[in-house]
């Protein structure tokens, strides 16, 4: 069982993705913004963060940068979700071995595969 933080401002995504991931045996905590996500990640032990890019106030790019700047979250796997194509984010996101990408709308089979890959890499 993995501890997963889902950071997305869309509560529909919270409901759908968390139900799916919990049915696979994971524990999922959902927060609605980047600042809440960073705060939660800094004060809890996590195995994976699933992060939306398009959020108000603190978007996913800024959130990811803050997570990568902290010693206890810099190597934490992050699965980025976006309606943008992956190549459209190349100039905004620094790629590393701990960051992967998933297109929205979310296909649950692809989500499952991406989560399992992130957790075993």
Secondary structure, DSSP 8 states (H G I E B T S, - for coil): --EEEEE-S-HHHHHHHHHHHHHTT-EEEEESSHHHHHHHHHHS--SEEEEES--SSS-HHHHHHHHHHSTTTTTS-EEEEESS-GGGGTTTS---TTEEEEESS--HHHHHHHHHHHHH-
